[in-house]
Amino acid sequence: MGVGTGKVRRFFNLLSNLPLLPHPENNDKRKQHQHVCWRSTTTMQFQQRKPISWSVVCGLMLFGLGLISLLTGHMASDLEWYSQRLVQRTFYSRTDGSYRAPIDIWKSQYAKYYYGCSDRGRHFTPAVRERMSTGYLLIATSGGLNQQRTGITDAVVVARILNATLVVPELDHHSFWKDDSDFINVFDVDWFISYLAKDVTIVKRVPDKVMRSMEKPPYTMRVPRKSEPDYYLDQVLPILLRRQVVQLTKFDYRLASNLDDELQKLRCRVNFHALRFTKPIQELGEKLVVRMRKMANRFIAVHLRFEPDMLAFSGCYFGGGEKERHELGEIRKRWTTLPDLSPDGERKRGKCPLTPHEVGLMLRALGFRNDTYLYVASGEIYGGDETMQPLKDLFPNMYTKEMLANEELKPFLQFSSRLAAVDYIVCDESDVFITNNNGNMAKILAGRRRYMGHKRTIRPNAKKLSTLFMGRHQMEWDTFARKVKACQRGFMGEPDEMRPGRGEFHEYPNSCICERPYVDEEERYTNMDTVSLNTLQ
């Protein structure tokens, strides 16, 4: 398989450098649509000086593939992918002719061509009224703030699938963080209900009349993770119709990632519009953003996720000797179902978060100067100031919410979800957001920043960087920096990184990203000059 696939790859790499004639149908479609959805835009072609007939290209493809199959006996299982790479050139090929063009570390030059689009379609029927619904759906979420956010988002979609009335979801009071905040303490509940009124009927509680009429308590069940809509229709709906009220527990990632586009757009309306934080949280978060902006026109937000619980859960080793192994081992015992992991194996697989020092080295290697302002979103850092000092040496202008809002933060200190919400706001408003693991906050914020215009979001390519960090003392800084930049290609939050089916929808909301028609600025100004000259004549 490897030999055949390698030859196919080389063959298509050769063909991909050949200029192609724009397909006439695509030209017609481009004229018809001013704003085109993401998945229908990749067929736009860029203009070349020496076009080659499609029939010639197709003939070469068939001849080459037949020859490869004859000589090697191998078939390329990923033929479709390679053919798409040939005929569906990316945005970058249309503009620069090369994906290897230098990247602006602060902002993608292509972000202006993309925007979030989650309006309901013409055939999306209005929400079923409460008295006509199939029953009341109770939801008990699970985990920290952002894990619960995914549960709330999916709860709305499930209620829509079932034609049920959704009761405002219940937040988790029994997780690791022991936060007793209710929905109303974190999110603007009235806005949540009113914004989604056309999609799903939502109430704050089951009416007393309904509760008194029930012969049995609400039926409680836990659905499998990533269940398809059919599961809810086949397994949950009959119980809901029979019992009137059903509660779904531990509701996190209980709905499939890939759904019908209209349901995906509903997910976006919930996550990016309906879930608005309460006024006290929103105001404090915005104050911190203003204070960062007063010190610097632009800043980076880094979600370190280097807390003891995260490190223990990862099963990784960070060089702290027996003390670290014992401390993290004791924390790890809280999760009785976790398997024994090889720290070296996890690091090679890219499953270990970078240390604060490694995050700083990566940022400097990418080109961020030491006078760049950093906002660090984090809880208790394992190792405290000693762990953070190397990052501070690299970026002296480093701030946290505790440093920016000492007294104002006191009302929130006992509530981890409200503190996480403040961090969420500042990270969302930052010019560049750096994630340090693929956890819930990283995914949710990455998806939101893509939806809000592809603001620069950098995720470390931990699998490749870990090897590079281990050998960095054996190379010059310029060599190290060049290799870091090479490792990070495809992990810089460029629009081209979004592909249908890649990752969780919360991180890659491709159904909710639309593309504006590309305009060649140089050609546009040339045409304007020509028009001006003709006018003068």
C-alpha positions as CSV (number, residue, x, y, z in Angstrom):
1,M,0.0,0.0,0.0
2,G,2.8,2.4,0.9
3,V,4.7,2.1,-2.4
4,G,1.5,2.6,-4.5
5,T,0.3,5.4,-2.4
6,G,3.6,7.1,-2.5
7,K,3.7,7.0,-6.3
8,V,0.1,8.3,-6.5
9,R,1.1,11.1,-4.3
10,R,4.1,12.1,-6.4
11,F,2.0,11.7,-9.6
12,F,-0.7,14.1,-8.2
13,N,1.9,16.5,-6.8
14,L,3.2,16.8,-10.4
15,L,-0.2,17.3,-11.8
16,S,-1.2,19.8,-9.1
17,N,1.4,22.2,-10.5
18,L,-0.3,22.2,-13.9
19,P,-2.6,25.2,-14.6
20,L,-6.2,24.1,-15.1
21,L,-9.0,25.7,-17.1
22,P,-11.7,27.1,-14.8
23,H,-14.8,24.9,-15.1
24,P,-17.6,26.9,-16.8
25,E,-20.3,25.7,-14.4
26,N,-18.3,27.0,-11.5
27,N,-18.0,30.4,-13.2
28,D,-21.8,30.5,-13.6
29,K,-22.4,29.6,-10.0
30,R,-20.0,32.2,-8.8
31,K,-21.9,34.9,-10.7
32,Q,-25.2,33.7,-9.2
33,H,-24.2,33.7,-5.5
34,Q,-22.8,36.7,-3.7
35,H,-22.3,34.8,-0.4
36,V,-21.5,31.1,-0.7
37,C,-21.4,28.5,2.0
38,W,-18.1,27.0,3.0
39,R,-18.6,23.5,1.5
40,S,-19.7,24.9,-1.9
41,T,-16.7,27.2,-2.4
42,T,-13.7,25.0,-2.8
43,T,-14.3,24.6,-6.5
44,M,-13.4,28.2,-7.3
45,Q,-10.4,28.3,-9.5
46,F,-7.7,30.9,-10.0
47,Q,-6.6,32.3,-13.3
48,Q,-3.4,30.9,-14.9
49,R,-1.6,32.2,-18.0
50,K,-1.4,28.9,-19.9
51,P,-4.6,26.9,-19.4
52,I,-4.6,23.2,-20.1
53,S,-7.7,21.3,-21.3
54,W,-9.5,19.2,-18.7
55,S,-9.7,16.3,-21.1
56,V,-5.9,16.2,-21.3
57,V,-5.6,16.3,-17.5
58,C,-8.2,13.5,-17.0
59,G,-6.5,11.4,-19.6
60,L,-3.2,11.8,-17.9
61,M,-4.8,10.9,-14.6
62,L,-6.3,7.7,-15.9
63,F,-3.2,6.6,-17.7
64,G,-1.0,7.3,-14.7
65,L,-3.2,5.4,-12.3
66,G,-3.6,2.5,-14.7
67,L,0.2,2.3,-15.0
68,I,0.8,2.4,-11.3
69,S,-1.8,-0.3,-10.6
70,L,-0.3,-2.5,-13.3
71,L,3.3,-2.2,-12.0
72,T,2.6,-2.4,-8.3
73,G,-0.7,-4.2,-7.8
74,H,-1.6,-1.5,-5.3
75,M,-4.7,0.7,-5.3
76,A,-4.7,4.1,-3.6
77,S,-7.4,4.0,-0.9
78,D,-7.2,7.7,-0.6
79,L,-7.6,8.4,-4.4
80,E,-10.6,10.6,-3.8
81,W,-8.7,12.8,-1.5
82,Y,-5.8,13.2,-4.0
83,S,-8.2,13.9,-6.8
84,Q,-9.9,16.6,-4.8
85,R,-6.5,18.2,-4.1
86,L,-6.0,18.3,-7.9
87,V,-9.3,19.9,-9.0
88,Q,-10.4,21.7,-5.8
89,R,-7.6,24.1,-5.2
90,T,-7.6,25.8,-1.8
91,F,-8.0,29.5,-1.2
92,Y,-4.2,29.8,-0.8
93,S,-3.5,28.4,-4.2
94,R,-5.9,30.9,-5.7
95,T,-4.2,33.8,-4.1
96,D,-0.5,33.1,-3.4
97,G,0.0,30.0,-5.5
98,S,1.6,28.3,-2.5
99,Y,0.5,27.3,1.0
100,R,4.1,28.0,2.1
101,A,3.6,31.7,1.9
102,P,4.8,33.5,5.1
103,I,2.2,33.7,7.8
104,D,1.3,36.9,9.7
105,I,1.5,35.7,13.3
106,W,-1.1,38.3,14.5
107,K,-3.8,37.9,11.9
108,S,-4.7,35.7,8.9
109,Q,-4.8,37.8,5.7
110,Y,-7.6,35.5,4.5
111,A,-9.9,36.0,7.6
112,K,-11.7,38.9,5.9
113,Y,-13.2,36.5,3.3
114,Y,-15.0,34.4,5.9
115,Y,-17.9,35.1,8.3
116,G,-20.2,33.2,10.6
117,C,-23.6,32.3,9.1
118,S,-26.2,30.5,11.2
119,D,-29.5,32.0,10.2
120,R,-32.4,29.4,10.1
121,G,-33.3,28.2,6.6
122,R,-36.7,29.0,4.9
123,H,-37.9,25.4,5.6
124,F,-36.9,25.4,9.3
125,T,-40.3,25.2,10.9
126,P,-41.2,27.3,14.0
127,A,-40.9,25.9,17.5
128,V,-43.7,23.7,18.8
129,R,-45.7,25.4,21.5
130,E,-45.5,24.1,25.0
131,R,-49.0,22.6,25.1
132,M,-48.5,20.9,21.8
133,S,-45.0,19.5,22.5
134,T,-44.2,15.8,23.2
135,G,-43.3,16.5,26.8
136,Y,-40.7,18.2,29.1
137,L,-37.0,17.4,28.7
138,L,-34.8,17.8,31.8
139,I,-31.1,18.0,31.3
140,A,-28.3,17.5,33.9
141,T,-25.0,18.6,32.5
142,S,-21.6,17.3,33.5
143,G,-18.0,18.6,34.0
144,G,-16.6,22.2,34.0
145,L,-18.0,25.3,32.4
146,N,-17.1,24.6,28.8
147,Q,-17.9,20.9,29.0
148,Q,-21.4,21.9,30.3
149,R,-21.6,24.5,27.5
150,T,-21.4,21.7,24.9
151,G,-24.1,19.8,26.9
152,I,-26.5,22.8,26.9
153,T,-25.9,23.4,23.2
154,D,-26.7,19.8,22.4
155,A,-29.7,19.8,24.8
156,V,-31.4,22.5,22.7
157,V,-30.9,20.4,19.5
158,V,-32.2,17.2,21.1
159,A,-35.3,19.1,22.3
160,R,-35.8,20.2,18.7
161,I,-35.4,16.7,17.4
162,L,-38.0,15.4,19.9
163,N,-40.4,18.3,19.5
164,A,-40.1,18.6,23.3
165,T,-40.2,21.6,25.7
166,L,-36.8,22.1,27.2
167,V,-36.5,23.0,30.8
168,V,-33.5,25.3,31.5
169,P,-30.6,22.8,32.0
170,E,-29.2,22.0,35.4
171,L,-25.5,22.7,36.0
172,D,-23.2,20.1,37.5
173,H,-22.7,20.6,41.3
174,H,-20.8,17.4,41.9
175,S,-17.8,17.5,39.6
176,F,-14.1,17.9,40.5
177,W,-14.6,21.7,40.9
178,K,-17.5,21.5,43.4
179,D,-19.2,24.6,42.1
180,D,-22.8,25.1,43.2
181,S,-23.6,27.8,40.6
182,D,-26.9,27.4,38.8
183,F,-27.6,28.3,35.2
184,I,-29.0,31.7,36.3
185,N,-25.7,32.6,38.1
186,V,-23.6,32.1,35.0
187,F,-25.8,32.7,31.9
188,D,-28.5,35.3,31.1
189,V,-31.4,32.9,31.3
190,D,-34.1,35.3,30.0
191,W,-31.9,36.1,26.9
192,F,-31.4,32.3,26.4
193,I,-35.1,31.6,26.4
194,S,-36.1,34.6,24.2
195,Y,-33.3,34.2,21.6
196,L,-34.2,30.6,20.9
197,A,-38.0,31.1,21.1
198,K,-38.4,30.5,17.3
199,D,-36.3,27.3,17.5
200,V,-37.3,25.5,20.7
201,T,-39.8,26.3,23.5
202,I,-37.8,26.7,26.8
203,V,-39.3,27.1,30.3
204,K,-37.6,27.6,33.6
205,R,-39.3,24.7,35.3
206,V,-42.0,22.0,34.8
207,P,-45.4,23.5,35.6
208,D,-46.8,22.4,39.0
209,K,-50.0,21.2,37.4
210,V,-48.0,18.7,35.2
211,M,-45.9,17.5,38.2
212,R,-49.0,16.9,40.3
213,S,-50.7,15.0,37.5
214,M,-47.7,12.6,37.1
215,E,-48.2,9.1,38.7
216,K,-44.4,8.5,38.9
217,P,-41.4,10.8,39.3
218,P,-39.6,11.9,36.1
219,Y,-38.0,9.0,34.2
220,T,-34.2,9.3,34.4
221,M,-31.8,7.8,31.8
222,R,-28.4,8.3,30.4
223,V,-27.9,8.0,26.6
224,P,-24.7,6.7,25.0
225,R,-22.1,9.2,23.9
226,K,-22.4,10.7,20.5
227,S,-25.9,9.2,19.8
228,E,-27.5,9.8,16.5
229,P,-30.9,11.6,16.2
230,D,-32.5,8.2,15.4
231,Y,-31.5,7.0,18.8
232,Y,-33.4,9.8,20.5
233,L,-36.4,9.2,18.3
234,D,-36.4,5.4,18.8
235,Q,-35.4,5.2,22.5
236,V,-36.2,8.5,24.2
237,L,-39.3,9.7,22.4
238,P,-41.6,6.7,23.3
239,I,-40.7,7.1,27.0
240,L,-41.2,10.9,26.8
241,L,-44.7,10.4,25.3
242,R,-45.6,7.9,28.0
243,R,-44.1,9.6,31.0
244,Q,-44.5,13.3,30.1
245,V,-41.2,14.3,31.7
246,V,-37.8,12.7,31.1
247,Q,-34.4,13.6,32.6
248,L,-31.2,12.9,30.7
249,T,-28.1,12.7,33.1
250,K,-24.4,13.3,32.6
251,F,-25.3,15.1,29.4
252,D,-22.0,15.9,27.7
253,Y,-21.2,14.9,24.1
254,R,-24.3,12.8,24.0
255,L,-25.2,13.9,20.5
256,A,-23.4,13.0,17.3
257,S,-21.0,15.5,15.9
258,N,-22.2,15.3,12.3
259,L,-25.8,16.3,11.9
260,D,-28.0,17.9,9.3
261,D,-26.9,21.4,8.4
262,E,-29.9,23.0,9.8
263,L,-29.3,21.3,13.2
264,Q,-25.7,22.4,13.0
265,K,-26.7,26.0,12.5
266,L,-29.0,25.7,15.5
267,R,-26.0,24.5,17.5
268,C,-24.2,27.7,16.4
269,R,-27.1,29.9,17.3
270,V,-27.1,28.4,20.8
271,N,-23.4,28.4,21.4
272,F,-22.4,31.6,19.8
273,H,-25.5,33.8,20.4
274,A,-27.9,32.4,23.0
275,L,-25.4,31.5,25.7
276,R,-24.6,35.0,27.0
277,F,-22.9,35.4,30.4
278,T,-24.7,37.3,33.2
279,K,-24.1,41.1,33.4
280,P,-21.6,40.9,36.4
281,I,-19.4,38.3,34.6
282,Q,-19.6,40.1,31.2
283,E,-18.8,43.5,32.7
284,L,-15.8,42.2,34.6
285,G,-14.4,40.4,31.6
286,E,-14.8,43.5,29.4
287,K,-13.0,45.6,32.1
288,L,-10.0,43.2,31.9
289,V,-9.9,43.5,28.1
290,V,-10.0,47.3,28.3
291,R,-7.1,47.2,30.9
292,M,-5.0,45.0,28.6
293,R,-5.7,47.3,25.6
294,K,-4.6,50.3,27.6
295,M,-1.2,48.7,28.0
296,A,-0.9,47.4,24.5
297,N,-2.8,47.8,21.2
298,R,-2.8,44.0,20.8
299,F,-2.2,41.1,23.1
300,I,-2.0,37.3,23.3
301,A,-4.2,35.2,25.6
302,V,-2.6,31.8,26.6
303,H,-4.7,29.1,28.1
304,L,-1.9,27.2,29.9
305,R,-4.1,24.4,31.4
306,F,-1.2,23.3,33.6
307,E,-3.2,22.7,36.7
308,P,-2.5,19.6,38.9
309,D,-5.7,17.9,37.9
310,M,-5.0,18.3,34.2
311,L,-1.4,17.0,34.5
312,A,-2.6,14.0,36.6
313,F,-5.3,13.2,34.1
314,S,-2.9,13.3,31.2
315,G,-0.6,10.6,32.7
316,C,2.4,12.6,31.5
317,Y,5.7,13.3,33.3
318,F,7.2,16.8,33.4
319,G,10.6,16.3,35.0
320,G,9.8,16.9,38.6
321,G,11.2,13.6,39.9
322,E,9.6,11.3,42.5
323,K,7.9,14.2,44.2
324,E,5.9,15.0,41.0
325,R,5.2,11.3,40.3
326,H,3.8,10.8,43.8
327,E,1.7,14.0,43.9
328,L,0.2,13.6,40.5
329,G,-0.3,9.8,41.1
330,E,-2.4,10.6,44.2
331,I,-4.6,13.0,42.3
332,R,-5.0,10.5,39.5
333,K,-6.5,8.0,41.9
334,R,-9.7,10.2,41.9
335,W,-10.5,8.7,38.5
336,T,-10.9,5.0,39.1
337,T,-11.5,4.2,35.5
338,L,-8.3,5.7,34.1
339,P,-5.9,3.2,32.5
340,D,-2.2,3.0,33.2
341,L,-0.3,5.1,30.7
342,S,3.3,5.3,29.6
343,P,4.4,9.0,30.0
344,D,6.9,8.6,27.2
345,G,4.3,7.1,25.0
346,E,1.8,9.8,25.7
347,R,4.4,12.5,24.9
348,K,5.3,10.9,21.6
349,R,1.6,10.7,20.7
350,G,1.3,14.5,21.4
351,K,-1.1,14.0,24.3
352,C,1.0,16.0,26.9
353,P,0.5,19.7,27.4
354,L,3.5,21.9,26.9
355,T,5.2,23.4,30.0
356,P,4.9,27.2,30.4
357,H,8.5,27.4,29.4
358,E,7.9,25.4,26.2
359,V,4.9,27.6,25.4
360,G,7.1,30.7,25.7
361,L,9.8,29.1,23.5
362,M,7.2,28.3,20.8
363,L,5.9,31.8,20.8
364,R,9.3,33.4,20.6
365,A,10.3,31.0,17.8
366,L,7.1,31.9,15.9
367,G,8.2,35.5,16.0
368,F,6.5,37.1,19.0
369,R,8.8,39.6,20.6
370,N,9.6,39.7,24.3
371,D,7.7,43.0,24.7
372,T,4.5,41.3,23.6
373,Y,1.7,41.4,26.3
374,L,0.4,38.1,27.5
375,Y,-2.8,37.3,29.4
376,V,-2.5,34.0,31.1
377,A,-5.8,32.2,31.6
378,S,-5.3,29.5,34.2
379,G,-6.2,28.1,37.5
380,E,-3.6,27.0,40.0
381,I,-0.4,26.3,38.1
382,Y,1.4,23.1,39.2
383,G,4.8,24.2,40.7
384,G,3.6,27.8,41.2
385,D,6.0,30.7,40.6
386,E,8.9,28.4,39.9
387,T,7.1,26.8,37.0
388,M,5.9,30.2,35.6
389,Q,9.3,32.1,35.9
390,P,10.8,30.8,32.6
391,L,7.7,32.1,30.7
392,K,7.9,35.4,32.5
393,D,11.6,35.7,31.6
394,L,10.6,35.3,28.0
395,F,7.6,37.6,28.2
396,P,7.9,40.0,31.1
397,N,4.6,41.7,30.3
398,M,2.5,38.9,31.6
399,Y,-0.8,39.3,33.4
400,T,-3.6,37.2,34.9
401,K,-7.1,38.0,36.0
402,E,-5.9,38.1,39.6
403,M,-3.3,40.8,38.7
404,L,-5.8,42.9,36.7
405,A,-8.8,42.7,39.1
406,N,-7.8,42.0,42.7
407,E,-10.8,43.4,44.7
408,E,-13.4,43.0,41.8
409,L,-12.6,39.3,41.6
410,K,-13.5,38.5,45.2
411,P,-17.2,37.8,44.6
412,F,-16.2,35.1,42.1
413,L,-13.4,33.4,44.0
414,Q,-15.5,30.5,45.3
415,F,-17.0,29.7,41.9
416,S,-14.8,28.1,39.4
417,S,-17.3,28.3,36.6
418,R,-17.6,32.1,37.0
419,L,-13.8,32.5,37.1
420,A,-13.6,30.4,33.9
421,A,-16.2,32.6,32.3
422,V,-14.1,35.7,32.9
423,D,-11.1,34.0,31.3
424,Y,-13.3,32.9,28.4
425,I,-14.3,36.5,27.7
426,V,-10.7,37.8,27.7
427,C,-9.4,34.9,25.6
428,D,-12.2,35.5,23.1
429,E,-11.4,39.2,22.7
430,S,-7.6,38.7,22.4
431,D,-5.8,39.2,19.1
432,V,-4.2,35.8,19.4
433,F,-5.4,32.8,21.4
434,I,-2.9,30.1,22.3
435,T,-4.3,26.7,23.5
436,N,-2.2,24.2,25.3
437,N,-4.3,21.1,25.1
438,N,-7.3,19.9,23.2
439,G,-9.7,20.3,26.1
440,N,-13.2,21.7,26.2
441,M,-12.3,25.4,26.5
442,A,-9.7,25.1,23.7
443,K,-12.2,23.5,21.4
444,I,-15.1,25.8,22.3
445,L,-13.1,29.0,21.9
446,A,-11.3,27.8,18.8
447,G,-14.7,27.2,17.2
448,R,-16.1,30.6,18.3
449,R,-13.1,32.5,17.0
450,R,-13.5,30.8,13.7
451,Y,-17.1,31.7,13.6
452,M,-16.4,35.3,14.6
453,G,-14.0,35.9,11.6
454,H,-11.2,33.4,12.0
455,K,-9.3,35.4,14.7
456,R,-5.8,33.9,15.0
457,T,-5.9,30.8,17.2
458,I,-2.7,28.7,17.6
459,R,-2.7,25.1,18.8
460,P,0.7,23.6,19.5
461,N,1.6,20.6,17.3
462,A,2.6,18.8,20.5
463,K,3.5,15.5,18.7
464,K,6.2,17.2,16.6
465,L,7.2,19.9,19.1
466,S,8.0,17.4,21.9
467,T,10.8,15.8,19.8
468,L,12.0,19.3,18.8
469,F,12.2,20.5,22.4
470,M,14.2,17.5,23.5
471,G,16.9,18.3,21.0
472,R,16.8,22.1,21.0
473,H,20.1,22.4,22.9
474,Q,21.9,20.7,20.0
475,M,20.9,23.3,17.4
476,E,21.3,27.1,16.9
477,W,18.3,29.3,17.8
478,D,17.6,30.2,14.1
479,T,17.5,26.5,13.2
480,F,15.2,25.8,16.1
481,A,12.9,28.7,15.2
482,R,12.7,27.6,11.6
483,K,11.7,24.1,12.6
484,V,9.1,25.3,15.0
485,K,7.5,27.3,12.2
486,A,7.5,24.3,10.0
487,C,5.9,22.2,12.8
488,Q,3.2,24.7,13.3
489,R,2.0,24.8,9.6
490,G,-1.6,23.7,9.8
491,F,-2.0,24.6,13.5
492,M,-2.2,28.4,13.2
493,G,-5.9,28.8,12.9
494,E,-6.0,29.6,9.1
495,P,-9.3,29.2,7.3
496,D,-7.8,26.5,5.2
497,E,-7.5,24.2,8.2
498,M,-11.2,23.8,8.4
499,R,-12.5,20.7,6.5
500,P,-15.9,19.0,6.7
501,G,-15.7,16.1,9.0
502,R,-12.5,17.2,10.8
503,G,-12.7,17.0,14.6
504,E,-15.6,17.9,16.8
505,F,-18.2,20.3,15.4
506,H,-17.8,22.6,18.4
507,E,-14.2,23.2,17.3
508,Y,-14.7,23.2,13.5
509,P,-18.2,24.6,12.9
510,N,-17.9,24.3,9.1
511,S,-21.7,24.4,8.5
512,C,-21.8,27.9,10.0
513,I,-18.9,29.4,8.1
514,C,-19.5,31.2,4.8
515,E,-17.1,32.7,2.3
516,R,-17.3,36.0,0.6
517,P,-16.4,36.1,-3.1
518,Y,-12.7,36.6,-3.5
519,V,-11.6,39.9,-5.0
520,D,-8.1,40.3,-6.3
521,E,-7.2,43.7,-4.8
522,E,-4.4,44.4,-7.3
523,E,-6.7,43.6,-10.3
524,R,-9.5,45.7,-8.7
525,Y,-7.3,48.7,-8.4
526,T,-6.1,48.2,-12.0
527,N,-9.6,48.1,-13.3
528,M,-10.5,51.2,-11.3
529,D,-7.5,53.0,-12.8
530,T,-8.7,51.9,-16.3
531,V,-12.2,53.2,-15.6
532,S,-10.8,56.5,-14.4
533,L,-8.6,56.9,-17.5
534,N,-11.6,56.1,-19.8
535,T,-13.7,58.7,-17.9
536,L,-11.0,61.3,-18.4
537,Q,-10.8,60.6,-22.1
